[in-house]
Amino acid sequence: MKCLRCSSVMTYDKFYGPHEYFWGWKCVICGEIVDQVILENRELIRMGRVPNTRSRKR
């Protein structure tokens, strides 16, 4: 798989969270991490179905 950010090689790795682990792709150059949940959320944002929480004022 090629990185969408820098077009470099990505490796399939196991990532550990506080309560679970998940599998995803990590770029060997820029460190971009992508898994199925990230891809689905990006698609929802692109389609306008999920508000972009970064632009929300607190």
HELIX and SHEET records of a PDB file:
HELIX    1   1 GLN A   36  MET A   47  1                                  12    
HELIX    2   2 THR A   53  SER A   55  5                                   3    
SHEET    1   A 3 MET A  10  TYR A  16  0                                        
SHEET    2   A 3 TYR A  21  CYS A  27 -1                                        
SHEET    3   A 3 ILE A  33  VAL A  34 -1                                        
END                                                                             
